[in-house]
Amino acid sequence: MKIERIEVIPYSIPYTHPLRFASGEVANADHVLVRLYTDDGVVGVADAPPRPYTYGETQESIGTIIEKTFAPQLIGLEILDREQIHAVLRRTIHNQVAKGAVDIAVWDAIGKTLGTPVHKLLGGYTDRMRVSHMLGFQPAQELLDEALRFGEEYGITTFKLKVGRRPLSLDVEACHVLREGLGEDVELYLDANRGWTANEALEVLRRTEGLGLTLLEEPCDAKEAMSRRRLVDKSPIPVVGDESVPTVGDASRELLSGGCNAICIKTARSGFTEATEILGLCTGLGVDVTMGNQIDTQVGSLATVTFGAAHEATSRRAGELSNYLDMADDLLADPLRIIDGTIAVRDLPGVGAEIDEDKLATYRLS
């Protein structure tokens, strides 16, 4: 059960249409597939989605840090010795997405070795998660048309609206049009990706009062500390930390300083191990959590479902799991299915992400 080698495979799959939001735009899934091999023939799999405009990591940097820094120190360690593995990863600062992929690959290998689904190893609370769909920058009527289509085709009843535009009236109009067109029973929440100032966020909250919005995610840069604390104090709905809380230490700082009062957990940047630590912190403090999306492929979305379904607290809200539908293709041999607004875990050893080798050969870059 020792780590024998780690392989990184950069690949690129186009999106059918770009997803636009305040901190950037994604037209291609330029990701890195990570494979961790053990000396007894087990292969753990994970997907790493670079987001340079958010975390500073690129496809090239993820491959390099894993191959040149992590792998030489991890080879020879037992996959069950996770604390030793994380002691190695912690020696290098930042690089959260690369670390998260290595961690998920380790957990996948553990599950396959033990013949047990990872969602059971993590907690086994339920076997599926409700789906929230992200709506990117579009005119208000197009947003409504997309939401209605996803509701009709997939049974999705929760939508996260990407906001952070100027003039503010663009996003205010979108909120009103969506609420009027979708009705009161559909959940709507906002994600500004640091696109506004705290004062602008307060103005949007004032102009959308009464629409039943449930969350406001990363409304402004967390470095705007004083104004953000004022926003959290005055907001009638929870203010969610996302980009500002990639680690458990960051989550602790933001919660205790008043920078947010809810946390978005993303397995793509924390793996399963640090996600568990963040969840424990939030559970202990009585803080709501959401399961977020890093514009994941189906491989990444399956990891989110695996963790989210494992715990009661992460199962309370719909997880952001559906944006792989905007991709022209994917790598999973058995594609994910959204049925009645939910995605089920895989009842297979490990995470259950079996890769279609022909598709990988088509889209790999080296």
Helices and strands as residue ranges (DSSP letters): E 3-21, E 24-38, E 43-48, H 59-64, I 65-70, H 71-74, H 82-90, H 96-114, H 118-122, E 128-135, H 140-154, E 158-162, H 169-182, E 187-191, H 198-207, E 216-217, H 225-234, E 239-241, H 248-257, E 262-265, H 267-285, E 288-291, H 298-310, H 312-315, E 319-320, G 323-326, E 342-344, H 357-363
